[in-house]
Amino acid sequence: MGVLCVFGLLFWLIWKIEKKFREDQNNSDEESCSREEEQEQEEQQEQEAEEQEEKEVKVQDEQNDSGEVEEEKVEKLQEQDEEENVQEEGVHQSRFLPESFGPNEDLKELGDSLLYLVNILIDIAQNVVLDTFFPVPERSFVVGSTYENWGLPVEETVFRFLVSLKPPRGHIFYLELGTTRELPIKNSRIRVELKCTCGQEQDLKMLCFLHTSEDELRNQQPSLLDTLCSGSYLDVEKTARWFGAVFKNAWKCVPLSAACRLNVVHFKCSCRFQLTPMIQRTFLIDVMFGVQQANTDIFLSSQETEAAYTSSTTWPQTCAVAEAKFFKHIAARAGEDSFHLGCLKVCAYILVGYNFSTHELKTVLMHLLTAIPVECWSRRHLVQRMEDILRYLQCCVEEKRLDHFLIGNKAVPAEIILPWEFRVSVPPSLFQRVARDPDRHEQALYETEMLRDPNSADKWEMTDFHLSHSRARWMWRRRSSVIIHQMSCACLSAAEAQAPICLQLDCRMQPIFP
């Protein structure tokens, strides 16, 4: 009985141990399963997190791409709107603006072609007068606003040339610069004298006018004193008629004469040549004459003066060649985008109907070109430079003084050769009439105020009926200070906006050229 009890107790212990072992095993299995499940869950969560991050990155990239596309679309739309606005403004401004204020390359090329043609005619004329005692055409210079491309649009385009003359053999030109001290001299004359040519008869193929008998000189052509002079001085009117005849004869030797017709119109101090091709329009060439003063860029020319009466033997000094040379100097320094002549053209159009001449406006521009760096005269600075020009003009009117640019000005580039008296003299004022006449000064002040005051538009109501100009031009003058910026958009091709360069300008500018 006891043995059975022991065996029973032993089996119970064994069962209990097995049960406990099974429970532990089951628990371990459950724990391992739970751990595996937890690991799987963690891995699954990590994968989901990675997938979520990838999705977020993709969404963000897509959003960025779409944002860039949208920005590009917005920029394109803005550009289209700006272009439409510019076009609309251009159409609106075209009601009272000329077609273009920009550089006209066609006029420049045409001017170069005409200059080449004039030089060919001069070469032929030199051979024509070789055996005579008439002045010898030496070289030509193209001058004036048409070639410089700042003149106002006109129905007839006129190119102006200055042809330099030198004395014929056996003659000397003496330049008498007059008695007045004011420069440029307006009453200068060219005295013609004979010089001895004894011993040079064979080389010069002539007899000496001074030491040859009158009987022997009858077989020789008359001297210049007997043909184109009044007394001992070269006559402007006689020279103009003679030059027109010489050029017309020289034209017959040019092959182009077979396809074009050349008509000569004689003026008092110059000649006008009308060149008419068979198909194209007529080209007008005005030629004036001059004698160079020493080796400078100043000439005694046949240019007409403002005087009511001028003697036919008067050859006033002209600075046209020196001024043209100055603008070439600026063009060589400036970039392709320079718009200084465009500014001059716009201002010349604004000032139509005012009491300011184009030469005064040109002088203002030349002063500013030596005070403001050339790189600041590009298209994007148009508005600022226009304000500078009008402000400078207003300062000069207030001071009743506008200095001549080429006289007594240290800012003139050294490559422009001027006479000694031009370098050391006190510059004369171009506003002498304003300084002498209080009424003119008051009127000039009023006009400059109208130009620069944006609130003065209503003041033009009183003057509209007293001005004999078209309504389009009146609208421009009436709103000149208001629409300068709009005009820049209409005249220029979508210029980029840039911060203005503020310059405190005075009538006395410090030079920037060495």
Secondary structure, DSSP 8 states (H G I E B T S, - for coil): -HHHHHHHHHHHHHHHHHHHHHHHHHHHHHHHHHHHHHHHHHHHHHHHHHHHHHHHHHHHHHHHHHHHHHHHHHHHHHHHHHHHHHHHHHHHHTTTS-S--S--HHHHHHHHHHHHHHHHHHHHHHHHTTTSSS-EEEEEEEESHHHHT-S---SS-EEEEEEEEE--TTEEEEEE--S--SSS-SS-EEEEEE---TT-HHHHTS--SSSS-HHHHTTS---GGGTTEETTEE-HHHHHHHHHHHHHHHHTTSGGGGTEEEEEEE-SS-EEEEEEESSS--EEEEEEEEEE-TTSS-EEE----SSS---TT---EE-HHHHHHHHHHHHHHS-TTB-HHHHHHHHHHHTTTSS--HHHHHHHHHHHHTTS-GGGGBGGGHHHHHHHHHHHHHHHHHHT--B-SSSS-TTS-TTS---HHHHHS---BTTHHHHH-HHHHHHHHHHHHHHH-TT-GGGGGTTGGG--S-HHHHHHHHTTTTSHHHHHHHHSSS------------SS------
